[in-house]
């Protein structure tokens, strides 16, 4: 669905132009009820919401900010009856023609009318902060929409003052300036017949890239960031942060062996990961630090299966760039304890002198982990093991809406595909729509998402996999997530402790120790559907804090003891 009018809607009021006396003025920080904690993000469980798919409050079939406000108590009402998360990361909610569903921004200072308006957003901030929930916004600053006023000016003539705000180049031999490919397919250069030059777009032609070598671009983006921070936003997730700066000489990328997707047929040496980006991130970190308690997390694009070295580099040599950078290695890790152990060890090694790790299993661009690891009747057992791992590792866990229920991907029929990538590559690549289905709240029509038919089909198992039904079941995946998150919130060992993975575990078992101020937690995760004998070398009394099979209790840990198939447990001693 493409709406061409949202960027020009008169119902939006710019954050720069608001006249409400309660709105913080430029340069004047918003009052905040919470005591400032610069490291809150290290202790937090962060929950990603794809707003279109979370909850539809106004009955138009699309999720909105009012719907999120209605469900804040589900996320954290201060009691273990709620999920207990500490922060929400919102996928883009700015005005957009929606060619890429918000990742093509036409106004950085407003809220798209489909989601609400600035007053609704201010109320979301207020209600979230009341519940000690922080709000993280998506910062899409590599590119804008082609309908952004900046680009409209830029393409109007070669002499326009904003011409150099985007990347324009003359043709070479009658064609594009080099061989760079667009992530979504085709050449990354689009010819503009009016000015007879090409402009660069890393993604869709409707998403022209900003020229971050122009200091005016940096100044404008930083000013926008300050405005949202002054309003009370707690941090930003930086979209494709390693793509911002391109090679100054625009050299062609070396070719690789033939691969089905044209984008993957190149080594992307010159269209990303340029050294100048680190200086920009250092300046952004200084801006965020000036507010005392704001944070950043960056998406670093790389070819699968990924590497820990690249995202670690965006923390800065002195930990003075991003607060965190996503490591997507788990997205490509098979269901094997040994492979997860290798990824964790490598991430810890790369970050030893740089910064704080983070982990995530799912997001809006990739198949949900419960889909990837599903195995018939064993699926929920595996989901509990994955959750236990994610929420007991050293680092900040990121959850994706619906994973706490066991929501899975489902193929969206061709005639209902919204995702531009899914449309272009159908039927060879799965649409990203498959992991963006509406959140399931109840067994009512549309899964309780809203009264109107939703923008994407409802998950087929919504009658059993929903919040209302699972809340009534003590053994449900939802209640397991609740117990885990609240355990983590109250346990300094799990939130702050060091980690050691140096165990001689049997095949199929992941075992590690968390230690803080001479107290320890032993985490044991059996990834296989058969019993295992564990060599604990403990021979002491421990407390079972949480388990997939046992009740919380004291237990004597012998030198060798057995764990059940797909058993996971945390012992404190």
Buried (B, 14 or more C-beta within 10 A) or exposed (E): EBBEEBBEBEEBBEBEEBEEEEBBEEEEBBEBEEEEEBEBBBBBBBBBBBBBBBBBBBEBBBBBBBBBBBBBBBBBEEEBEBBBBBBBBBBBBBBBBBBBBBBBBBBBBBBBBBBBBBBBBBBBBEBBBEBEBBBBBBBBBBBBBBBBBBBBBBBEEEEBEBBBBBBBBEEEEEEBBBBBBBBBBBBBBBBEEEBEBBBBBBBBBBBBBBBBBBEEBBEBBBEBBBBBBBBBBBBBBBBBBBBBBBBEEBBBBEEEEEEEEEBBBBEBEBBBBBEEBBEBBBEBBEBBBEBEBBBBBBBBBBEEBBBBEBBBBBBBEEBBBBBBBBBBBBBEBEBBBEBBBBBBBBBBEBBEEBBBBBBBBBBBBBBBBBBBBBEEEBBBBBBBBBBBBBBBBBBBBBBBBBBBBBBBBBEBEEEEBBBBBBEBBBEEEBBBBBBBBBBBBBBBEBBBBBBEEBBBBBBEBBBEBBBBBBBEEEEBBBBBBBBBBBBBBEBEBBBBBEBBBEBEBBEBBBBBBBBBEEEBBBBBBBBBBEEBEBBBEBEEEBEBBBBBBBEEEEBEBEEEBEBBBBBBBBBBB
